[in-house]
Amino acid sequence: MPIFVAFLRGINVSGQKKIKMAELRQLLEDSGFLNVKSYLQSGNVVFEFEGVATEIIEGKIKDAIVGSFRLEVEVLVKTLSQLTEIVKNWPFEEEEEQGLTKNYFVLLHTIPNLGLAQELTGKSFPNEQFLMTDQYIYLKCHNGYGRAKCNNNFFERQLKVIATTRNFTTMERVLALAE
């Protein structure tokens, strides 16, 4: 059975959109998802589901959350193979003292407008590097994400798409949970 990973945007951040992971796992199991597991409290969920497009799964999860928790939450779903490829293709060299702590993946919900994407790729910022594909952005923040200009909100504004960001360690652990 295919394995999927759902990333919920903006839950359990600064007391907003609170969803307990045990309740979310139970909700998804009750909605027909199998072997549901979560990582951290920020909405990283691994599950199995039979033969449906990711867009349909996203809608099913969103509807279940609205019905149960009365919260509008953006949901982005990737297959295990898509997520494996994204992590495997990390383009930046590692620096010994930083390891992976300053590296992020910005997952885009939809493919952005080509003109906006080209305009963004022409920009650069001190101590930050990014490489954009049509569905995600590799982001390296040399001074940390908390001080970065290139954060999730920045990319959403620039590209006019919904996005969610995870650090490298989280992505690796979610992959390990899925495998």
C-alpha positions as CSV (number, residue, x, y, z in Angstrom):
1,M,0.0,0.0,0.0
2,P,1.4,3.5,-0.9
3,I,3.0,5.5,1.9
4,F,2.2,9.3,2.1
5,V,3.4,12.1,4.3
6,A,1.1,15.0,5.2
7,F,2.5,18.4,6.3
8,L,0.0,20.6,8.1
9,R,0.8,24.3,7.9
10,G,0.7,26.5,11.0
11,I,-0.7,24.2,13.7
12,N,0.4,24.4,17.3
13,V,2.5,27.5,16.6
14,S,2.4,30.2,19.3
15,G,-0.8,28.7,20.7
16,Q,-2.6,28.9,17.4
17,K,-4.6,26.2,15.8
18,K,-4.0,23.7,18.5
19,I,-4.4,20.1,17.5
20,K,-3.1,17.2,19.7
21,M,-1.3,14.7,17.6
22,A,-3.0,11.7,19.3
23,E,-6.4,13.2,18.4
24,L,-5.2,13.9,14.8
25,R,-3.9,10.3,14.4
26,Q,-7.2,9.0,15.7
27,L,-9.1,11.3,13.3
28,L,-7.1,10.1,10.3
29,E,-7.5,6.4,11.3
30,D,-11.3,7.0,11.7
31,S,-11.2,8.6,8.2
32,G,-9.7,5.4,6.6
33,F,-6.0,6.1,6.8
34,L,-3.8,3.2,7.9
35,N,-0.7,2.9,10.1
36,V,-0.9,6.6,11.0
37,K,2.2,8.0,12.8
38,S,3.1,11.6,13.7
39,Y,6.4,13.3,14.3
40,L,6.6,16.3,16.7
41,Q,3.6,18.6,17.4
42,S,3.9,20.6,14.2
43,G,1.8,18.5,11.9
44,N,4.0,15.9,10.2
45,V,2.0,12.8,9.6
46,V,2.9,9.5,7.9
47,F,0.2,7.1,6.8
48,E,-0.8,4.5,4.2
49,F,-3.7,5.0,1.9
50,E,-4.8,3.1,-1.2
51,G,-4.4,4.5,-4.7
52,V,-5.7,8.1,-4.6
53,A,-4.1,11.3,-5.9
54,T,-2.4,13.5,-3.3
55,E,-4.8,16.4,-4.0
56,I,-7.8,14.2,-3.0
57,I,-6.0,13.1,0.1
58,E,-5.2,16.7,1.0
59,G,-8.9,17.6,0.7
60,K,-10.0,14.5,2.7
61,I,-7.6,15.5,5.6
62,K,-8.6,19.2,5.5
63,D,-12.3,18.3,5.6
64,A,-11.8,15.9,8.5
65,I,-9.9,18.6,10.4
66,V,-12.6,21.2,9.8
67,G,-15.3,18.7,10.8
68,S,-13.6,17.6,14.0
69,F,-11.6,20.6,15.2
70,R,-13.4,23.4,13.4
71,L,-10.0,24.7,12.1
72,E,-9.0,25.7,8.6
73,V,-5.6,24.1,8.0
74,E,-3.6,23.9,4.8
75,V,-2.4,20.4,4.1
76,L,0.3,19.4,1.7
77,V,0.7,15.7,0.9
78,K,3.8,14.0,-0.7
79,T,4.4,10.4,-1.5
80,L,7.3,8.7,0.2
81,S,9.2,8.5,-3.1
82,Q,8.7,12.3,-3.7
83,L,9.9,13.1,-0.2
84,T,12.9,10.8,-0.6
85,E,13.9,12.5,-3.8
86,I,13.5,16.0,-2.3
87,V,15.9,15.2,0.6
88,K,18.3,13.2,-1.5
89,N,18.8,16.1,-3.9
90,W,19.9,18.6,-1.3
91,P,22.1,21.0,-3.4
92,F,24.2,22.8,-0.9
93,E,27.5,21.7,0.6
94,E,27.6,21.1,4.3
95,E,29.8,23.0,6.7
96,E,31.3,21.0,9.6
97,E,30.2,23.4,12.4
98,Q,26.7,23.8,11.1
99,G,25.7,20.3,10.1
100,L,22.1,20.4,9.0
101,T,20.8,22.8,11.5
102,K,20.5,25.7,9.2
103,N,19.0,23.9,6.3
104,Y,15.3,24.0,5.3
105,F,12.9,22.7,2.8
106,V,10.0,25.0,1.7
107,L,7.3,22.9,0.2
108,L,5.0,24.7,-2.2
109,H,1.4,23.7,-2.4
110,T,1.1,24.6,-6.1
111,I,3.5,25.5,-8.9
112,P,4.1,29.2,-8.8
113,N,3.6,31.6,-11.7
114,L,6.7,31.4,-13.9
115,G,7.2,35.2,-14.0
116,L,7.1,35.4,-10.2
117,A,9.5,32.5,-9.8
118,Q,12.0,34.0,-12.3
119,E,11.8,37.4,-10.4
120,L,12.5,35.6,-7.1
121,T,15.4,33.6,-8.4
122,G,17.0,36.9,-9.5
123,K,17.2,38.0,-5.9
124,S,19.8,37.3,-3.3
125,F,20.2,38.0,0.4
126,P,23.3,38.1,2.6
127,N,23.8,34.9,4.6
128,E,21.0,33.1,2.8
129,Q,20.9,30.8,-0.2
130,F,18.0,29.2,-1.9
131,L,17.5,27.1,-4.9
132,M,14.0,26.9,-6.3
133,T,12.3,24.0,-8.2
134,D,8.7,24.1,-9.3
135,Q,7.4,22.4,-6.2
136,Y,9.8,23.2,-3.4
137,I,12.7,25.4,-2.4
138,Y,16.0,24.4,-0.8
139,L,16.9,27.0,1.8
140,K,20.2,27.5,3.7
141,C,20.2,30.2,6.4
142,H,23.7,30.7,7.6
143,N,22.6,32.9,10.6
144,G,19.6,30.7,11.4
145,Y,16.0,30.7,10.3
146,G,14.8,33.0,13.1
147,R,16.6,35.9,11.5
148,A,16.2,34.9,7.9
149,K,14.5,37.2,5.4
150,C,13.8,34.1,3.3
151,N,11.2,32.6,5.6
152,N,7.9,30.8,4.8
153,N,5.9,34.0,4.7
154,F,8.4,35.7,2.4
155,F,8.2,32.9,-0.1
156,E,4.4,32.8,0.1
157,R,4.2,36.6,-0.5
158,Q,6.7,36.5,-3.4
159,L,5.3,33.5,-5.2
160,K,1.6,34.0,-4.2
161,V,1.3,30.3,-3.2
162,I,0.8,28.4,0.1
163,A,3.9,26.9,1.5
164,T,5.1,25.1,4.6
165,T,8.7,24.9,5.8
166,R,10.5,22.1,7.6
167,N,14.1,21.8,8.7
168,F,16.5,19.1,7.4
169,T,16.4,17.1,10.6
170,T,12.6,17.0,10.7
171,M,12.5,15.8,7.0
172,E,15.1,13.1,7.8
173,R,13.1,11.9,10.8
174,V,9.8,11.9,8.9
175,L,11.5,9.9,6.2
176,A,12.8,7.4,8.8
177,L,9.3,7.2,10.3
178,A,7.8,6.5,6.9
179,E,10.4,3.8,6.0
